[in-house]
Amino acid sequence: MEKGDFVNNLRKTASFVVVEVNVSSISLAISTNLRAGTIDDQEIRELSLLKLIKQTVPIGTIFAYASDAVPEGFLVCDGSPLKANDYPELYEVLSTIHGNGIDSNSVLTGNFNLPDYRGMFLRGWDPIGINDPDFNTRQSPRSGANEGNRVGSIQNHHVQAHDHLLNLPRHINIGGRYSGGDWSLAWESHDQFLNNPPQRVGENGGKETRPKNAAVNFIIKVL
């Protein structure tokens, strides 16, 4: 098949519904036949499918996934270091936003890192602090990752500033008279100010401030 015919046929490929497809196998088969100079109509349709998948779900897209079994073409967002040669398209998208290839032992074993969203809530990036009032306190998640208020940055635990009103008497009024038998005792009324020490509100709760939640895997499209 000539190159021109291949392009024309690719453009004319009909729409189709995909139930299940092994993306890696298709990619390998098509790449092999392209190198050999032979390709058939079925492979043209499969090539269109690969293009459609990448257009519909761009590499670098994050999903909340309700299973431990990660689907093909995805990886868990666990901060793992990766090599650019193994995932060139993902590296083109992420670069070193989430790290420069450092592993959990601070050893450089790759060229970039996956985002690490284990135990994290995701928040839309707010470049000028419209809904993120502490946007200037954002930090880099690891060595070589984005610093400051940029995509990939993190914020640590925090509780919004507030106070607790504790009503304590500042003074008491003492006075009265006592009589018994053939004697009596009287004392004058006066204010006695109390020197109250600071009072603490009772401590209770857990190790963090959090909403009710359910665990999922955050997965990222890598192929």
PyMOL commands that set and color helices and strands:
alter all, ss='L'
color gray80, all
select helices_A, chain A and resi 3-12+23-36+41-56+88-94+135-137
alter helices_A, ss='H'
color red, helices_A
select strands_A, chain A and resi 62-65+74-76+81-82+112-113+171-180+183-193+217-221
alter strands_A, ss='S'
color yellow, strands_A
deselect
rebuild
show_as cartoon
